[in-house]
């Protein structure tokens, strides 16, 4: 299992939101590049990066910061937020981003999703953010009439092989992840699933690791590693199958 430390960008700073609300943001670092280097130094193999401003406004808004992070790191970066057309996908992948995450675009432009998957294969990830089982869009500001399972099945037909699944009600709450729905999505679709939202304790990481057999291949850790409720080094040991200290 892989552990992905998260960096969410808002106005060039590293923040965490509560349940996806832009007005409820906590700044954890004014220097996202330094934060990314810190996660790398602690053993992360890939960093999860989100352009929050881009997600809400529908186009990249933190490009310069993202470029600086990608250039500074030697580990991979997976990036989401405001990626809604092929030109932006091409631009980010040429920049050196390892994987791009498409969410709103998957619902509004499935034809582009299919083209992107054919062009870039597993460098394209479906960002599946759900509110009460329904897929959220536009940086979680909107809610579609499509269920998470329906969208995942549809996108698999178009070539998607990997999904980041976030239960919005859990995100930033430290209330524990929705691993039941995460595992169910993995089993019913056969897709590789990365769990996100609500991780609070090292026991949550252990519980997620136990779902690897079902197809859950990773966990994104955000607020928990900023507050210290989860020690990143310990989480990484568990992800490698080593006993926690």
C-alpha positions, 0 to 999 in steps of 0.5 A: 500500500502507498501513503500519499501525504497531501498538500492542498494549495489555496492562494499559494499556501498549504491549507486544509479544508473542513469538509471541502469548505473554502471558507473553513481553511486552516493554513499549515505552511506558507511555503508549500515547496518546503512542505513537499520537501519535508514529506519527501525527507520523511520517506514519502514516495509520492505527494498528493497535490491539489489546486483548490483555487483551480478546482473551484474556478475551473482552471489552474490557479497555482501553476507557478507553485506547482511547477516549483514543487515538481522541480524541487522533488525527486519523488512523484506528484499526483495532481488534481484541481481545475484540470478540465481539458487536454491542453492542461493535462498535456501541460502538467504531464510535460511539466513532470507531474506523474499523474493527473486527477480528473473529477468534474471533467469526467462527468461533463466531458467523458469523451475527453476522459476516454481520449486522455486514458488512451493517450496517457494510460494509468497516468490518468486518475478518476477523482471520485468525491462523494456526498451521501453517495452522490458525486460532487463537482466543482471543488465540491461546491456542486452535487451531480445526479450520478452515484459514485458507483455508477460513475466509476463503472462508466469510467472503467469502460472508458479506460480508467484503472485507478480511482481516488475515493473521498467521502466529503463528509469525512474530509478534514474532520479526523472522524475516521475514513469511510473504509466500508464504502471504499472497499465496496467500490473496489470490490464491485468495480475491480478498480484500484482505489486510493482512500481519502478523507477522515484518517485520524489514527494509526489504526485507520491506516492499519484498517486501510492496509487490511483492505489491500486484498480487496483492491484498496492500494493507498491512502491519502493523509492530510490533516492527520499528519499536519496535526500529528494525530498520525505519525507519517513515518509510522504510517509508511512502515505499516504501508510497507508491511512492517510492524509499527513501533 
